[in-house]
């Protein structure tokens, strides 16, 4: 798995925690949602579990990507969203370059999806009251 090939998928995003750690996992994270059947097949071939939720968020088939480091998307011109990832709302469309990575911790092991590059192809502005994880709630 060390030399697993990368692959690209189209997705919409849910629950982005690009520059602020998620309180539950203490990691930066984002869900790649509404995956195509071909993308689901590619994730599963790589050993990465795909979840499915028919919920109010409209996620459909999705994968949660977590990182110890901030996940900084770019736009189609390659310009970074660093420092302004809060402007990326739920449902924004992306192309994600994924690398399958094996992990082992506390006697458990698995394969996870590491985001190598995340390009926003259709930016959706956050809605009023949307809590994307980049704003502190007091």
Secondary structure, 3 states (H helix, E strand, C coil): CCCCCCEEEEEEEEEEECCCCCCCCCCEEEEEECCCHHHHHHHHHCCCCCEEECCCCCCEEEEEEEECCCCCCEECCCCECCCCHHHCCCCCEEEEEEEEEEEEECCEEEEEEEEEEEEEEECCCCCCCCCCCCCCCC
